[in-house]
């Protein structure tokens, strides 16, 4: 659909217009909001944004954009979109490894916000934990490794310090979705370098990323536990029995960054499936998978490849790194891909 988009992350649609945020390659104040309309070149609606990551459309046809440290709202159809920008959430953490919020909007207007961990597994240097009895990150306000909830519509910016914690113990919930029944679903990017703490554990095979059906008030274990309530090597004696368990273990280091529940009919066999983009550069990443859901939106079976073979093939195609997904009015799917700066479309083949 488009290329040379910089470092595209989130994607949203309004009618036939497509909106993409260019992160600016992780450089502060180099991000942009782009509009793609028909066959015209991408139009820059906003620039000098601080590492934009997530974008979604609200019922009043405004766009929410997740930046480092805050979430803003903009009217993309205003004569001067920059003049329409207003803060929605402020004082989100910006330190450490995961300063970018992800978002999902529920049917009742609740906004769910990822607050990623500052570290890999409560360590300042990868693989060199300080082994505190209680991880200081989990005691911050808001806590790191958590999902917050925010009720929109007050008109005033919401302070993240005062937002309720919906669920915690989630290292970095970069893929978030909410079902029509209000169920919050997340896919978590788990830690690296577990073998640096315990050489008997394989960094290639552990830990798994996780798919979680979030329950209000639940703790999913990070940084003390991983997978199905296994104690982390830094906390080998920790009792994980009271931590919530994931709904599914995903491939290790798959790095899910985008997710949606597919409602269209254009893609055969995909209605009421959870579509997830695996961004990871390792063998089990660089693909898009599909997971069947039952009538209560609970998972049936295991994820199946929808787009695969997206590893680097010299002379043919580069490795893909899918980030965000959105369903278009015709039932096709748009996928941003940041490794090569592209916007792609998944649709049935035409005769």
Secondary structure, 3 states (H helix, E strand, C coil): CECCCCCEEEEEEECCEEEEEECCCCCCCCEEEEEECCCCCCEEEEEEECCCCEEEECCCCCEEEEEECEEEEECCCCCCHHHHCEEEEECCCCCCCCCECCEEECCCCEEEEEECCCCCCCCCECCECCCCCCCHHHHCCCCCCEEEEEECCCCCCEEHHHCEEEEECCCCCCEEEECCCCCEEEEECCCCCHHHCCCCCCCCCCCCCEEEECCCCCECCCCCEECCCEECHHHCCCCCCCCCCCCEECCCCCCEEEEEEECCCCCCCCCCEEEEEECCCCCCCCEEEEEEECCCCCEEEEEEEEECCCCCECCCECCCCEEEEEECCCCCEEEEECCCCEEEEECCCCC
